[in-house]
Amino acid sequence: MFAVWAVYGPDNQPVWYTLQPGNWTAYNRLSGPVYRTTGPYVGGRYSDGPPVVERQAGTATLTFTDPVTGTLQFSLDNASGTKAPCVP
């Protein structure tokens, strides 16, 4: 499984996070490192924008309560918390 989400950072710029690779620690629980990825505009050329940079920003656990609903617990850089429900 691969989880991805976008939020706005403290500078009001979009930030993309991915939970990968995750490990199933229970039949309904995925835990693993979270990476923050930045780079050039998708419609631009890689040579015209900033380089693609990926770094580990923290960890997260996604716990499913049923096949389509879950809770995300995270610790990223200087933020931590819980988001529920997470629905695709």
N, C-alpha and C positions, 0 to 999 in steps of 0.2 A: 504494500500500500504506500501511496505517496500523498501527503497532505500539503496543500499550499494555501496561503492567505495573504492578502494585501491590507495594509493599514497606512495611516498617515503618521509620520514621525513628528517629533517636537518642532521641526522646522517646516511643517506642513507639506513635506515632500512624500510621495508614495514610497513605501518600503515593502518588499516581497520577502516572505519567509517560507521555508519548506521544511517539513518534518521528514527526514530521510537519512539513512535507512532506518526504519523503525523495527523494533522487535516486539512480537506479540508476547506480553508477559502474562496474559490470561486470554481466555477465548474472546473477550470483548474489549481488551485493552492493548493499545499500541503506544509504546514509549520509545523515545530516541532523541538524537541531537537535532537541533533546529539551526538551519543555515540562513543567513541574510545574503541576498544576491543583489548587486547593483551593476549597471552597465549602460550601454548606449540605447537610445530610442530604437524601438523595434523596427521602425521604417527607415532608419538611417543606416549608414555604412559603419562597420566596426572601426574603420580607420579614422572616421570623423568624430567619434565620441569618446567618452571615457572608457577605459578598459573594463572588461567584465571582472568583477571581484566577488568572490564567495568566501565567507568566513563563518565559523560556528559562532552563533549568537547566544546559545543557551540550550535548554532542553524542554520537552513537552510530553504530555501524556494525553491521549485521546481515548476516552472511555465511552463505549456505545451502550445505551440503555435499551435500544431496540435496533432493527436493521437500518433505520434511517435517521436516528437521533443520537446525539452524543454530547459529552462535556469535554472541553479542552482546558487543561491546566498547563500553565507555561511559566517559565522563568527565562526572560530574554534581556540581555544587557542590563539596564537599570529598571526593568519593569517585570512584574510577576502578577499573576491573577488567574481567574477562572472565567470562562465564557460558556454559558449554557442557555438554551440548547444550541448545539451546532447542527444545523440541518443542511444537507446538500442542496 
